[in-house]
Amino acid sequence: MASNSIHDAKPDDSGFVLLKLHYSEDETKDDKWAEHVKKEYPSDDWDREFELKPVGTKDSYPVFPDYRKSLHEDDKLVWQASRGKVIYRGWDFGKVHPCVEFAQVYGNRKYFIDEIFETQIFIDQLTQKVLSHSNLHYPGCRFVDWVDVSGRNEDQWGNSSMATLKKYGLHPKGKDQTIEAGIQAMKADMVRLEDGLPYLRVNPIKAPHLAAALRGGYKRNPKGEIVKDGMHDHPVDAARYLHQGASFEKARDWIDVRKKMKDQYHKFPAKGKSVMR
């Protein structure tokens, strides 16, 4: 047995022993291969799946281990009108600390530029504050709101968070997604680079609670379960809904697809919307 493999000490009922081999056992996977492939994986996923390391089996550990203050944070990240007048907002309807994250999205980039983090406030008051803040700091912008789908649940009086937002003229969107799927999507955007910068970045002055959570405040326990501490989970959840919405809408932006087709082929294909994109 190779020294860089691990196996379960006890065989299963059929007498077999589970054997896990390090990638270096494959002669086609050398250091050059590892250097290239490693860039596509968050560090904890790489360590667990390829290096066979027992990630987070003893103590609580951060959910976003690749987040670096020097790389992912910039207090000069602000809304740039030249990049468009669409601002995404992610809403988390936490009972104690409801939170709304703001981001400007263009291309692959999702830059979190603002947040509202409150304590024990009614959804009506939160909505009014978000609207006032948005009109003051982002004049002339169009806002796209992505929320927790549980916000459609009604209380004993028939009220819901989504209904409240709609009452103020907003059009909240939500899409079923597991927490883990959303986290993995955010982690992937933290390691993917464009012009030397990650797809996902945060202004730590304007969005301090999100920055603190991503730096390590948002954790898993030794069992791998997300720690819901009531402080760091709400900003991440709000950011996760926003990130999900921005990624989903980018993939479904048919107007841009049609324009690209027209520029390339000078006409639209007969079965336009069935074209793979």
C-alpha positions in Angstrom: 0.0 0.0 0.0 1.3 3.4 -0.9 2.3 5.8 1.9 0.1 8.6 0.5 -3.2 6.7 0.7 -5.6 6.3 3.5 -8.2 3.6 4.3 -10.8 2.7 6.8 -9.5 0.5 9.5 -12.6 -1.8 9.5 -13.9 -3.7 6.5 -17.5 -3.4 5.6 -20.0 -6.4 5.8 -18.7 -7.8 2.5 -15.1 -7.8 3.7 -14.0 -4.9 1.6 -11.9 -2.0 3.0 -12.5 1.6 1.6 -9.3 2.9 0.1 -8.7 6.5 -0.9 -5.7 7.3 -3.1 -3.9 10.6 -3.2 -4.0 12.2 -6.7 -0.2 11.6 -7.0 -0.9 7.9 -7.3 -2.1 8.7 -10.8 0.9 9.1 -13.0 -1.0 11.5 -15.3 -1.5 13.9 -12.4 1.8 15.7 -11.7 2.6 18.9 -9.8 1.9 20.9 -12.9 -1.6 19.4 -13.1 -2.2 20.1 -9.4 -1.1 23.7 -9.7 -3.5 24.3 -12.5 -6.5 22.4 -11.1 -6.1 23.8 -7.6 -7.0 27.3 -8.9 -10.5 26.0 -9.6 -11.2 24.8 -6.1 -11.7 26.6 -2.7 -8.8 25.6 -0.5 -10.8 23.5 2.0 -12.4 21.5 -0.8 -9.0 20.9 -2.4 -7.5 19.8 0.9 -10.4 17.5 1.7 -11.0 15.9 -1.7 -7.5 15.8 -3.2 -5.0 16.1 -0.3 -7.2 13.8 1.9 -6.8 16.0 4.9 -9.3 15.9 7.7 -10.6 19.5 7.3 -12.4 20.8 10.4 -12.8 17.6 12.3 -11.6 19.0 15.7 -12.6 22.6 16.1 -15.0 25.1 14.5 -13.6 26.5 11.3 -14.4 29.4 8.9 -16.8 28.7 6.0 -14.8 30.9 3.6 -11.1 30.0 4.2 -10.0 31.6 1.0 -11.3 35.0 1.9 -8.4 37.4 2.3 -8.7 41.0 3.6 -5.9 42.1 1.3 -7.4 40.6 -1.8 -11.2 40.6 -1.3 -11.7 44.0 0.4 -11.4 47.5 -0.9 -12.8 50.5 0.8 -12.9 52.3 -2.5 -15.5 50.0 -4.0 -18.5 52.2 -4.6 -21.3 52.4 -7.1 -20.0 53.4 -10.5 -22.6 54.9 -12.8 -20.4 54.1 -15.8 -20.9 50.4 -15.0 -24.6 50.7 -15.1 -27.5 51.9 -13.0 -28.7 48.5 -11.7 -28.2 47.8 -8.0 -28.9 44.3 -6.5 -30.2 44.1 -3.0 -30.2 40.9 -1.0 -32.7 40.7 1.9 -32.5 38.4 5.0 -35.6 38.8 7.3 -33.8 37.8 10.5 -36.0 38.3 13.6 -33.2 39.9 15.6 -30.9 41.3 13.0 -32.5 41.7 9.6 -30.0 42.7 7.0 -29.9 44.0 3.4 -26.8 43.8 1.3 -26.2 46.0 -1.8 -24.0 45.1 -4.8 -23.2 46.3 -8.2 -22.9 43.4 -10.7 -21.3 43.6 -14.1 -19.8 40.7 -16.1 -18.6 38.1 -13.6 -18.0 40.6 -10.9 -20.2 41.0 -7.8 -19.0 43.9 -5.7 -20.8 44.4 -2.3 -20.8 48.1 -1.8 -23.3 48.8 1.0 -25.4 47.2 3.7 -28.2 47.9 6.2 -27.9 45.9 9.4 -30.6 46.4 12.0 -31.7 45.2 15.4 -35.2 44.1 16.2 -37.0 46.2 13.7 -40.3 45.6 11.9 -40.2 44.7 8.2 -42.2 47.9 7.4 -39.6 50.0 9.1 -36.7 48.1 7.5 -38.3 48.6 4.0 -38.8 52.3 4.6 -35.2 52.7 5.6 -33.9 50.7 2.6 -36.0 52.8 0.2 -34.8 56.1 1.8 -31.2 55.0 1.8 -31.4 53.7 -1.8 -33.0 56.9 -3.2 -30.4 59.1 -1.4 -27.3 57.2 -2.3 -28.2 55.6 -5.7 -30.3 58.2 -7.5 -31.8 57.1 -10.8 -30.9 53.5 -10.3 -33.1 50.4 -10.8 -33.1 48.0 -7.9 -33.4 44.2 -8.2 -34.4 42.5 -4.9 -33.6 38.9 -4.1 -34.9 37.5 -0.8 -35.2 34.4 1.3 -38.1 32.4 -0.2 -39.3 31.7 3.4 -40.4 35.4 3.3 -43.5 34.3 1.6 -44.7 32.4 4.7 -47.6 34.1 6.4 -48.0 34.8 10.1 -51.1 34.3 12.1 -52.6 37.5 10.7 -51.9 36.6 7.1 -48.9 39.0 6.7 -45.6 38.0 5.1 -42.3 39.8 4.5 -42.7 39.4 0.7 -46.2 40.9 0.8 -44.8 43.9 2.8 -42.2 44.6 0.2 -44.8 44.4 -2.5 -46.9 46.8 -0.6 -44.1 49.4 -1.0 -43.9 48.8 -4.8 -41.0 46.3 -4.8 -40.8 43.1 -6.8 -39.0 40.6 -4.6 -37.6 37.5 -6.2 -36.7 34.2 -4.7 -35.5 30.9 -5.9 -35.2 27.6 -3.9 -31.5 26.9 -3.2 -29.8 25.0 -0.4 -27.5 26.8 1.9 -24.6 24.7 0.8 -25.2 25.3 -2.9 -25.2 29.0 -2.3 -22.1 28.9 -0.2 -20.2 26.8 -2.8 -21.2 29.3 -5.5 -19.8 32.2 -3.4 -16.6 30.3 -2.5 -16.0 29.6 -6.2 -16.3 33.3 -7.0 -13.7 34.1 -4.3 -11.0 32.0 -6.1 -11.8 32.9 -9.7 -9.9 35.9 -10.9 -10.3 38.5 -13.6 -7.5 41.0 -14.2 -5.9 39.6 -11.0 -9.0 40.3 -8.9 -11.6 37.9 -7.5 -15.1 38.0 -8.9 -16.5 38.6 -5.4 -15.2 41.6 -3.4 -16.5 43.7 -0.4 -16.2 47.3 0.8 -15.4 46.7 4.5 -16.3 50.3 5.5 -19.8 50.3 3.8 -20.5 46.6 4.5 -18.7 45.9 7.8 -20.9 43.1 9.0 -20.6 41.1 5.8 -16.8 41.6 5.7 -16.5 40.4 9.4 -18.6 37.3 8.6 -16.6 36.4 5.5 -13.2 37.0 7.3 -14.1 34.1 9.7 -17.0 35.1 11.8 -19.3 32.7 9.8 -18.2 29.3 10.9 -18.9 25.6 10.9 -18.9 23.4 14.0 -16.7 20.2 14.0 -19.6 18.3 12.5 -19.6 20.6 9.5 -22.8 22.3 10.4 -23.3 26.0 9.9 -23.2 27.9 13.2 -26.2 30.2 13.4 -25.0 32.8 15.9 -27.6 35.4 15.0 -24.9 37.9 14.0 -22.7 36.6 11.2 -25.2 34.3 9.5 -27.7 37.1 8.5 -25.3 39.2 6.4 -24.0 36.0 4.6 -27.6 34.8 4.0 -28.5 38.2 2.5 -25.3 38.1 0.3 -26.1 34.6 -0.7 -29.6 35.5 -2.0 -28.2 38.4 -3.9 -25.4 36.3 -5.3 -27.8 33.6 -6.4 -30.1 36.1 -8.1 -27.3 37.9 -9.9 -25.9 34.6 -11.2 -29.3 33.3 -12.2 -30.3 36.5 -14.1 -27.0 36.7 -15.8 -27.5 33.2 -17.2 -31.0 34.0 -18.3 -30.4 37.5 -19.8 -32.0 36.8 -23.2 -31.7 40.4 -24.4 -27.9 40.2 -24.2 -27.9 36.8 -25.9 -30.0 38.2 -28.8 -27.7 41.2 -29.2 -24.7 38.9 -29.3 -26.3 36.7 -31.9 -27.3 39.7 -34.1 -23.8 41.2 -33.9 -22.2 37.9 -34.8 -24.7 36.5 -37.4 -26.5 39.7 -38.4 -29.8 37.9 -37.8 -31.6 35.9 -35.1 -31.6 32.1 -35.4 -35.0 30.6 -36.3 -35.3 28.8 -33.0 -33.7 31.5 -31.0 -34.6 30.6 -27.4 -33.7 27.0 -27.9 -30.1 27.8 -28.7 -27.6 26.7 -26.0 -26.0 29.6 -24.2 
